Amino acid sequence: MNINLGMKRILFILSISIVCLYTVSCRKDWNEEDALSQESETISFVDYKALPKTSFPALNGYFTPLNEASGFLEEWLNNKRPGAKIGEVVSITYDYMDYDHPDSLNNLSREMTVVQTEDYKEVWGDLFVESFTPSKPAATEIPLILKRHYPDAQEGAYRIVRYHQSEVEPTVELIDHVVYSEDFSTFNGSSGGAKVALPGAFNDNLTTSTRSWHIYVRNEDWGAAMYSNYNSNAGGDAWIVLPQQDLTSVQDAVFSFDFGVGYSRNPGEKDYVRVMITEEFDGQNPLNSTWTDITTELGVFDVPKETGYPATIRNLQANLPQYAGKKIYVAFRSQLPLLAGTYAMSEYYVVDNLKLSGKIEGMSIASSEEVYQVFKYHQNEWQVLNSVYVLQPSDYQGIGKEFMTPEEAHELISPLLTTRISDPEEGEKKTVLYKQDNTQFHAENYVYTSGQWKYDAAPPMEKRTAKFRYTYPDEKWKEIDLDL
């Protein structure tokens, strides 16, 4: 009885094992003998740009001892050929150079760091220009910027910095400044459409009427505008109060907008719109504030009144010298008698291209030029590295290239160095950095020999081959011995 039970258990385990072995052997038609005997496909690899963007082979188009092909090509195959047949084999030929740049050249081959607007503002203060000058030299200021941006920099780190430099100091003068503008170009709507939802603005009717300031798409040329609804709603007191505007540093402030009047039913028509300013608004009820009416000064009542939708749009403006150094609110008010039903005597007001502008003190500079400079982190400080030559914008302009491949560089840089480096000595070496694209620099050595600069050539390029198999159970491409 116990013997029979044991035999049953053994038979059960054997049957499960057979099923598992059969399942594995049938996985994707897997047959080890067939897989090993397959003829491998041969691929000539040229897709270096598909490798990780800043990797050495992606930038240079070949592999080296420190940048072996195996890992890169396995990843490339797994991205390009997922889900291959188990056991499938491919051979890949690729370019290989049995040489690696010195570490310093590898570390210098990197993306540039660009000095940003906020960096210049940190250097100058509230009044600033986007340039370094004799009083704010790049050699002094950029190390401080780099220290803020790279607090964990390691000894020997490099940064290639792009910035602007001027030989003259900036001047302080009044410059044009837009405090606020709104052209309603981001709004969509139609007659009777949505209420104007300007960020930070108040838009409501202070009576029981639903009449309010709405969005209307004028036409393809004009786009959207703001209008006071004239349709079948009863009248009321519709306000739109723009967000608070700060004129504390603004001189000669001017408020302007485009304005049109339509659906006027003269005689007996009345002017129901007002434009007003206050220095205090609680954000809840405009009637709690004291307003100054600038409607007449703007010339609102001089705009022609039309019987249909207004085709004539006038730009109106008013000077606001009395608000210099203050914070203000600007409001549009459309106030109609609160009558039952349709109020046939109402007018239709269209407002567009709101703008509050003036002049502020600003710094300007006559001219500046773009500069590329290398900085090295040494003994806890960023320092200018003058021992290398970085091609400057004028160099690229002179050779007619915005950036270069290594082959182009080897041809063009040698004669360039002859004009840039005076009195070189025989055997002198110079590390040169040039752009390979809009952001990436590459570093190479050039040596002065027999009266001319020459690329410090590496060994010749060679072709190598690697073989890869799609494996189970990983279902990944992996490199295998060439003899398999």
C-alpha positions, 0 to 999 in steps of 0.5 A: 500500500505504501509502496504503491503510494510512493510509486504514484508520487514518483510517477506524478513528479516524472510526468510534471518534469516531462511536461516542463521539459517539453514546454521549454523545448517548444518555447518559440520553436526552440531547438538547441541543435537547430539554433547552433547550426543556424547561419548568422545574418551579417549587419554592417553597423552604421547607426552610431547616432542611435546610441546614447546621445553623449556616449563616445561612439555616438559622438565619434562614430567608432568604438575603442578599448574604453568604449567597447562595442559589446554593451552598446550593440547588445542594447541597440539590438534589444531596442531594434529587434525585440522579440526575435526567434529564440536562438537567432544569431547575427554578426555585426561588423563595426569601426574600431580604433585601438586607442583612447583619448587621455582622460583629460580629452575625454573629460573636456569632450562635453556639453557646454554650460550657458550663462543664463539671464538669472546668472547675469542678474545675480551678478549685476542686481535688479538693473543688469545686462546679459554680459560681462564687462571690465568691471564685472569680468568673466574670469571673476564672476563665472567661477562664482556662478559655477560654484552655485550651480555645481556645489559637488564638483570634483577635483579636475572637473571641467566646464565649457562656458558660453557667455557674452563679453563687452569691452565697454560698461553699460549705461543706465537710461529710461527704457520702454516697459510693458507692465500689462497686456492682454490681446485675448488671443488665448480665448475662444468664444462666440456671441453670448459665450463664456465670461472673460476669465482673465487671471486675477481679474474680477468679472461680475454683475452687481445686480440680479442681471446675468449681463457681464463682460464676455468673449467674442471672436471678432474675425480671423484678423482680429481674433478674440475680444472682450465685449459687454453683452447686449442681448436679451438679458436685462441691464445691470452693473457689469464690472471687470477689474483687471489685476493689480498693476505695480507702477512703483518703478514706472515713469510716464505710464500710459493705458491704452486699448482698442474700442468699438461701439455697435448696435447703437439705436440713435436717437435717444442712445446713451453712453453706458460704459466707463473706464476707471482707476482706483488704488484700493480694491478689496476683490469683492465689491468695486462699489467699496472703492473710490474710483477716478473716471478716465473715460472722457480723457480716453476719448471713449465717447468720440468713437463712432457708433454703428448700427451693427457689429462695430467695424471701426475700431479705434485705439484709445489711450490716456497718460497716467502721471498721477499714478507714478510710484503707485499700485493701481486697478483699472476697471471697465464698467457697463451700467444699464438701467435694470428693466424687465426683458430686453433693453433695446436702448443698450449699446454693444462695447468691444474692448481689445488689446489692453496695454499698460506701459511706461518707462523704467530705468534699465541698463543697456550696452552698446555691443557684446560678443559671444565667448567660449571659455574652459574652466577647471575645478582645482583646489576647491575653486573654478579657474580659467584654463588658458592652456587649451584653445577653444574655437570662438564664433569668429573662427567658425565664421572664418572657416564657414562651418557652424560645427564640424565632424572629426574629419572636417576638424582635422582638415580645417583646424591645422591652418586655423592654429597657424593664424591663432598661435604665435611663435610655437616651438617644434613639438609643442602640443595644443589641446583644441576644442570645437563644436560637433553640434549646437551644444556638444564640444569635442577635444583633440590634440594638435602638435607643431612639427616641421613648421605646421600644426598637425592632428596628433593622429591616433592609430588607423581605423579597423573593422571588427566583428561581434556575434550575438544570439537571442537567448532564452529565458532572458529573451535578450540579445547577448554577445557570444564567441565568434567561433560558435 
